[in-house]
């Protein structure tokens, strides 16, 4: 358990809130010493008043990040006074959260399939619904008779899917993760090292939309997975501010119909997938029918869709017909 006792001078500063204009202001300027619990309660209440979901959780995670402790430790040490440096650091993060900067960017990490995943601006934040894609891919890998399975993760981003498959599969999995973004490759490299899968995951900077992409990869693969950009361009302005203003547009925007990158992947799969291999894609709301049509037109078989916890058809899988 972390020891959060403060042996320095108590702070002569208060937690940050903001006025109607969004300027950061003290929540309680007359208080000489501010404790963990006082900062947590007041900041969470203010964030809730500003319409943020899970306001208390947001503040707990920000404060735990500042104090370098677990959330539980905040409550074990609720009466511990905060020093001016800690309050100053919290105030800056709190101000950025008020402007809707994603919590995951502020603390620098999230979790995916129970694994720690570093994230940073310029890299898509892993979503809980994407765990369905990883879970189904792991099930498919478990059914393989081969001792080793080769996987391609297209648009690897933070590397979360590639790492989960390499780390959690019941047999040896060798994954190539490709992404057009150098920022994504850099973050994914950190995650590969942190999760101790460097011998099983190879990262390749390559744009799936570019000519000659097949020559930059290492087919044939037994399984191809992808969480591609699939939001129709016209829907981008309706996304939450955390998403539309901060996350990389290239990882979100799927073109006019949301299918531009998906169609490209489907067209390339015959060049990349080995005999008996499987393609698995995450797709957007109401995209199952057009994606199935694209797969059928390319000669895929055994097309299946899988629903997420919200009842949305979120994952589609298919295999190539044998020649």
C-alpha positions as CSV (number, residue, x, y, z in Angstrom):
1,X,0.0,0.0,0.0
2,X,1.4,3.4,-0.9
3,X,2.4,5.7,1.9
4,X,0.9,9.1,1.1
5,X,2.0,10.9,4.2
6,X,3.2,14.4,3.5
7,X,6.3,15.4,5.5
8,X,6.6,18.8,3.9
9,X,4.8,22.0,4.7
10,X,1.0,22.0,4.1
11,X,-0.3,23.9,1.1
12,X,-1.6,27.4,1.3
13,X,-3.5,26.9,-1.9
14,X,-6.9,25.5,-2.8
15,X,-8.1,23.1,-5.5
16,X,-8.9,24.5,-8.9
17,X,-12.3,25.0,-10.2
18,X,-13.3,27.4,-13.0
19,X,-15.7,30.3,-13.5
20,X,-18.3,30.6,-16.2
21,X,-15.7,31.7,-18.6
22,X,-13.6,28.6,-18.0
23,X,-10.9,30.3,-16.1
24,X,-9.3,28.3,-13.3
25,X,-10.2,29.7,-9.9
26,X,-9.7,28.5,-6.3
27,X,-12.5,26.4,-4.9
28,X,-11.8,27.5,-1.3
29,X,-9.2,30.3,-1.2
30,X,-9.3,30.9,2.6
31,X,-8.3,27.3,3.6
32,X,-4.7,27.0,4.7
33,X,-4.3,23.2,4.3
34,X,-6.1,21.1,1.8
35,X,-6.5,17.3,2.3
36,X,-6.8,14.5,-0.2
37,X,-10.5,14.1,0.6
38,X,-11.4,17.8,0.5
39,X,-9.8,18.2,-2.9
40,X,-11.4,15.1,-4.3
41,X,-14.9,15.9,-3.1
42,X,-14.9,19.5,-4.2
43,X,-13.3,18.9,-7.5
44,X,-15.7,16.0,-8.3
45,X,-18.7,18.1,-7.4
46,X,-17.6,20.9,-9.7
47,X,-16.9,18.5,-12.5
48,X,-20.3,16.9,-12.1
49,X,-21.9,20.4,-12.2
50,X,-20.2,21.0,-15.5
51,X,-21.9,17.9,-17.0
52,X,-19.0,15.4,-17.0
53,X,-19.9,11.7,-16.7
54,X,-18.1,9.7,-14.0
55,X,-16.9,13.0,-12.4
56,X,-15.7,11.4,-9.2
57,X,-13.8,8.6,-11.1
58,X,-12.1,11.3,-13.3
59,X,-10.9,13.2,-10.2
60,X,-9.8,10.0,-8.4
61,X,-7.7,9.0,-11.4
62,X,-6.2,12.4,-11.9
63,X,-5.3,12.7,-8.2
64,X,-3.9,9.2,-8.0
65,X,-1.8,10.0,-11.0
66,X,-0.4,13.2,-9.4
67,X,0.3,11.3,-6.1
68,X,1.6,8.2,-7.9
69,X,-0.6,5.9,-6.0
70,X,-3.6,3.6,-6.4
71,X,-7.2,4.9,-6.2
72,X,-7.7,2.9,-3.0
73,X,-4.8,4.7,-1.3
74,X,-6.6,8.0,-1.7
75,X,-9.2,6.8,0.8
76,X,-6.7,5.2,3.2
77,X,-5.0,8.5,3.3
78,X,-8.0,10.8,3.0
79,X,-6.8,13.3,5.7
80,X,-3.3,13.7,4.3
81,X,-2.5,17.3,3.5
82,X,-1.4,18.2,0.0
83,X,1.6,20.4,-0.7
84,X,1.7,23.3,-3.2
85,X,3.5,21.3,-5.9
86,X,0.9,18.5,-5.8
87,X,-2.0,21.0,-5.9
88,X,-0.4,22.9,-8.7
89,X,0.1,19.8,-10.8
90,X,-3.5,18.7,-10.1
91,X,-4.8,22.2,-11.1
92,X,-3.2,22.0,-14.5
93,X,-4.5,18.5,-15.2
94,X,-7.9,19.5,-13.9
95,X,-8.0,22.6,-16.2
96,X,-7.2,20.5,-19.2
97,X,-9.9,18.0,-18.3
98,X,-12.4,20.8,-18.0
99,X,-11.5,21.6,-21.7
100,X,-12.5,18.0,-22.5
101,X,-9.0,16.7,-23.1
102,X,-9.3,12.9,-22.6
103,X,-8.5,11.5,-19.2
104,X,-6.4,8.8,-20.8
105,X,-4.1,11.4,-22.4
106,X,-3.8,13.3,-19.1
107,X,-2.7,10.2,-17.1
108,X,-0.8,8.7,-20.1
109,X,-2.3,5.2,-20.0
110,X,-5.4,3.0,-20.0
111,X,-6.1,-0.7,-19.8
112,X,-7.1,-3.1,-22.5
113,X,-8.0,-6.7,-21.9
114,X,-6.5,-6.2,-18.4
115,X,-3.2,-5.1,-19.7
116,X,-1.6,-1.6,-19.2
117,X,-1.5,0.4,-22.4
118,X,0.3,3.8,-22.8
119,X,-1.5,6.4,-24.8
120,X,-0.6,9.8,-26.0
121,X,-2.0,12.6,-28.2
122,X,-1.9,11.5,-31.8
123,X,-2.8,7.9,-31.0
124,X,-6.4,6.5,-30.8
125,X,-7.5,5.6,-27.2
126,X,-8.5,1.9,-27.0
127,X,-12.2,1.4,-26.5
128,X,-13.9,-1.2,-24.3
129,X,-15.9,-2.4,-27.4
130,X,-12.7,-3.2,-29.2
131,X,-12.1,-5.9,-26.6
132,X,-14.8,-7.9,-28.3
133,X,-12.6,-8.0,-31.4
134,X,-9.6,-9.2,-29.4
135,X,-11.7,-11.8,-27.5
136,X,-13.1,-13.3,-30.7
137,X,-9.6,-13.3,-32.3
138,X,-8.3,-15.2,-29.2
139,X,-11.1,-17.7,-29.6
140,X,-10.3,-18.2,-33.2
141,X,-6.6,-18.7,-32.4
142,X,-7.4,-21.3,-29.8
143,X,-9.3,-23.3,-32.4
144,X,-6.2,-23.5,-34.7
145,X,-4.5,-26.8,-35.0
146,X,-1.1,-25.2,-35.8
147,X,1.3,-24.7,-32.9
148,X,2.1,-21.2,-34.1
149,X,-0.3,-18.6,-35.6
150,X,0.7,-15.6,-37.7
151,X,-1.4,-12.5,-37.3
152,X,-1.5,-9.1,-39.0
153,X,-3.0,-6.2,-37.1
154,X,-3.9,-3.4,-39.5
155,X,-3.9,0.1,-38.0
156,X,-2.3,-1.1,-34.8
157,X,-2.4,2.3,-33.1
158,X,-1.3,1.9,-29.5
159,X,-0.6,-1.8,-30.3
160,X,-3.3,-2.9,-27.8
161,X,-4.8,-5.7,-30.0
162,X,-1.5,-7.0,-31.2
163,X,-0.2,-7.1,-27.6
164,X,-3.3,-8.7,-26.2
165,X,-3.1,-11.5,-28.8
166,X,0.6,-12.1,-28.3
167,X,0.3,-12.0,-24.5
168,X,-3.0,-13.8,-23.8
169,X,-3.2,-16.5,-26.6
170,X,-3.2,-20.1,-25.5
171,X,-0.5,-20.9,-28.1
172,X,2.4,-19.1,-29.8
173,X,1.3,-16.1,-31.7
174,X,3.5,-14.0,-34.0
175,X,2.0,-10.6,-34.8
176,X,2.9,-7.9,-37.3
177,X,1.3,-4.6,-36.4
178,X,1.2,-1.9,-39.1
179,X,0.2,1.7,-38.9
180,X,0.8,4.8,-41.1
181,X,1.5,7.0,-38.1
182,X,5.0,7.4,-36.7
183,X,3.4,8.6,-33.4
184,X,1.4,5.4,-33.2
185,X,4.4,3.2,-33.9
186,X,6.4,5.0,-31.2
187,X,3.7,4.5,-28.6
188,X,3.1,0.9,-29.7
189,X,6.9,0.2,-29.3
190,X,6.8,1.4,-25.7
191,X,3.8,-0.8,-25.1
192,X,5.4,-3.9,-26.7
193,X,8.4,-3.5,-24.4
194,X,6.3,-2.8,-21.3
195,X,4.2,-5.9,-21.8
196,X,7.3,-8.1,-22.6
197,X,6.2,-9.2,-26.1
198,X,9.0,-7.8,-28.1
199,X,9.9,-11.3,-29.4
200,X,6.3,-11.9,-30.7
201,X,5.2,-8.5,-32.0
202,X,6.9,-6.7,-35.0
203,X,5.8,-3.1,-35.8
204,X,5.8,-1.9,-39.3
205,X,5.2,1.7,-40.4
206,X,3.1,1.4,-43.5
207,X,-0.1,3.0,-44.9
208,X,-2.8,0.5,-45.8
209,X,-4.0,3.0,-48.4
210,X,-0.7,3.3,-50.2
211,X,0.4,1.3,-53.3
212,X,2.7,-1.5,-52.7
213,X,1.5,-2.1,-49.1
214,X,1.5,-5.9,-49.6
215,X,5.3,-5.8,-50.4
216,X,5.9,-4.0,-47.1
217,X,4.3,-6.8,-45.1
218,X,5.1,-10.4,-44.5
219,X,2.3,-12.6,-45.8
220,X,0.8,-15.1,-45.6
221,X,-1.1,-14.6,-42.4
222,X,-3.4,-17.0,-40.6
223,X,-5.5,-14.2,-39.2
224,X,-5.9,-10.5,-40.1
225,X,-7.5,-8.2,-37.5
226,X,-8.3,-4.5,-37.8
227,X,-10.1,-1.7,-35.9
228,X,-10.0,0.7,-38.9
229,X,-11.4,4.2,-39.2
230,X,-15.1,3.7,-39.8
231,X,-16.9,6.9,-38.7
232,X,-18.6,8.5,-41.8
233,X,-17.0,12.0,-42.4
234,X,-20.4,13.7,-41.9
235,X,-20.7,12.3,-38.4
236,X,-17.4,13.5,-37.1
237,X,-18.8,16.9,-35.9
238,X,-21.4,15.0,-33.8
239,X,-18.8,13.0,-31.8
240,X,-18.0,13.9,-28.2
241,X,-15.6,16.8,-27.8
242,X,-13.1,14.5,-26.2
243,X,-13.0,12.5,-29.5
244,X,-13.5,15.1,-32.2
245,X,-11.2,17.7,-30.8
246,X,-8.3,15.6,-29.4
247,X,-8.1,12.1,-31.0
248,X,-6.4,11.7,-34.4
249,X,-8.9,12.3,-37.3
250,X,-7.1,9.7,-39.5
251,X,-7.9,7.0,-37.0
252,X,-11.6,7.9,-37.0
253,X,-12.7,9.2,-40.4
254,X,-13.8,6.4,-42.7
255,X,-14.8,8.6,-45.6
256,X,-18.2,9.6,-46.8
257,X,-19.8,6.2,-46.1
258,X,-17.4,5.1,-43.4
259,X,-16.2,2.2,-45.5
260,X,-13.2,3.7,-47.4
261,X,-10.6,1.9,-45.3
262,X,-12.7,-1.2,-44.7
263,X,-13.2,-1.6,-48.5
264,X,-9.4,-1.2,-49.0
265,X,-8.6,-3.9,-46.4
266,X,-11.1,-6.3,-47.9
267,X,-9.6,-5.8,-51.4
268,X,-6.1,-6.5,-50.1
269,X,-6.9,-9.6,-48.0
270,X,-6.5,-12.1,-50.9
271,X,-2.9,-11.0,-51.2
272,X,-2.2,-11.3,-47.5
273,X,-4.3,-14.2,-46.1
274,X,-3.1,-17.7,-46.2
275,X,-5.3,-20.7,-47.1
276,X,-7.9,-21.3,-44.4
277,X,-7.2,-17.9,-42.9
278,X,-9.7,-15.5,-41.3
279,X,-10.4,-11.8,-41.5
280,X,-11.9,-10.0,-38.4
281,X,-12.9,-6.4,-38.5
282,X,-14.5,-4.0,-36.1
283,X,-17.2,-2.0,-37.8
284,X,-19.5,0.9,-36.9
285,X,-23.2,1.2,-36.3
286,X,-25.4,0.1,-39.2
287,X,-22.3,-1.0,-41.2
288,X,-22.8,-4.8,-41.0
289,X,-25.0,-5.1,-44.2
290,X,-22.7,-3.1,-46.5
291,X,-19.6,-4.8,-45.1
292,X,-21.1,-8.2,-45.7
293,X,-21.9,-7.1,-49.3
294,X,-18.3,-6.1,-49.8
295,X,-17.0,-9.4,-48.4
296,X,-19.4,-11.4,-50.6
297,X,-18.4,-9.5,-53.7
298,X,-14.7,-10.4,-53.0
299,X,-15.5,-14.1,-52.6
300,X,-15.4,-14.5,-48.9
301,X,-17.2,-17.4,-47.1
302,X,-18.5,-18.1,-43.6
303,X,-19.3,-14.5,-43.0
304,X,-20.5,-13.9,-39.4
305,X,-21.2,-10.8,-37.3
306,X,-20.9,-10.5,-33.5
307,X,-22.8,-8.0,-31.3
308,X,-21.3,-5.9,-28.5
309,X,-22.8,-5.4,-25.1
310,X,-25.0,-2.6,-26.5
311,X,-26.5,-5.0,-29.1
312,X,-24.7,-3.4,-32.0
313,X,-23.1,-5.6,-34.7
314,X,-19.5,-4.7,-33.9
315,X,-17.3,-7.4,-35.3
316,X,-17.5,-9.2,-38.6
317,X,-15.4,-12.2,-39.5
318,X,-15.0,-14.1,-42.8
319,X,-12.7,-16.6,-44.6
320,X,-11.6,-16.7,-48.2
321,X,-13.1,-19.4,-50.5
322,X,-10.5,-21.9,-51.5
323,X,-9.4,-21.8,-55.1
